[in-house]
């Protein structure tokens, strides 16, 4: 157990044993914690946002479109849109009432500048590589924007709905809603912007329509909820899941998402032991996936394929060659591969595994280390961003394309697999794209460039008063869809 976790135990024990204050009254401000450091708006162009920054960006700044509570597309800055030219042109009309916090109207020119910046090759926005299909973003009128594509992409709106594609003023890092954000001592106060045509548009929001937001550590967020000082905790992953049990959150408040994405080990180095495909396959065979996932949650299902389903690939997910073997046979084959390597490379083999810190990560590490020891390898845990041989990928898919899976899993894959991934990106039509994606899935699986373990594990803690909260495959819960409001 890590020292940082030990230091938190007194606080968690107090929350678990102190006879918490229970659920908050329904006529009070909704208090939201998101796991992370974000209590200010952050520029996605500077790099990936943590969960708290993403939640705040989605609340204070919207894209042309955004997600609803179920993960489906709804209007954002754009009130409507059409798709023409066989899917190669998206035309958006901005809402007439879209304004910045100072009351200035949002113009198509401002939106175009932000979106062009987000998709440029030099951008550190994590979605930029998946938007290379965009040929041009054009201001047609002060309220109309056209996005021209090199090739059809039916999933473009799901990318534009992500908080990383929210539109904000570059000089002030502020947005057009659905909330107005005001920093205060407790974090950020979020006041709702009335929807067009709301008969009570001029009325002040009721307390329960206003949110108090803060980004903080999972331990603090859970303790606050247990003591009746908050209504919602967002951004939970496997890393901090054990704390939920320590704090003693009531079962009806614990919500899990059936998230779609990647949770597994990407090969980060192809040197030495990892230059041999048989050695990489040995590690993939050695991991006891059902035991690993059960240590986190009994309903967390393991997987053995890179793709969760066929999605937009031409073929069903490629099964690894060893899939039909039981664990004993897999580990025996793995030990044989390691023994063969050692005949020509005497001495111990060290495997550096990059993982995040946290109690859940400690549990996952224990099973990975056990698997490596079982086949005569020496495991060494390193920080998530340190040089490593294997690096954990834990990511929810931003859209439903198998190309995201193969591209994200390829940290150090073979030139053949990389070429197939790029061919899928550049394919002239959807059929050719599907074929290249299927080829890339097969190549990555044969190459063992990525070792699948499960789908991402995501959780939230939700007060019963937030009756509109819904689980979804995006694990995304917009703050303007928490309550079924009636005035």
Secondary structure, 3 states (H helix, E strand, C coil): CCHHHHHHHHHHHHHHHCCCCCCCCCCCCEEEEEECCCCCCCCHHHCCCCHHHHHHHHHHCCCCEEECCCCCEEECCEEEEEEECCCCEEEEEECCCCECCCCCECCHHHHHHHHHHHHCCCCCCCCHHHHCCEEEEEEEECCEEEEEECCCCCCHHHHHCCHHHCCECCCCCCECCCEEEEEECCEEEEEECCCCCCCCCCCCCCHHHCEEEEEECHHHHHHHHHCCCCCEEEEEECCCHHHHHHHCCCHHHEEEECCCEEEEEEECCCCHHHHCHHHHHHHHHHCCHHHHHHHHCCCCCECCCCCCCCCCCCCCCCCCCCCCCCHHHHHHHHHHHHHHHHHHCCCCCEEEEEECCCHHHHHHHHHHHHHHHHCCCEEEEEECCCCCCEEEEEEECCCCCHHHHHHHHCCCCCHHHHHHHHHHHHCCCHHHHHHHHHHHHHHHHHHCCEEEEECCCEEEEECCCCCCCCCCCCCCCCHHHCCCCCC
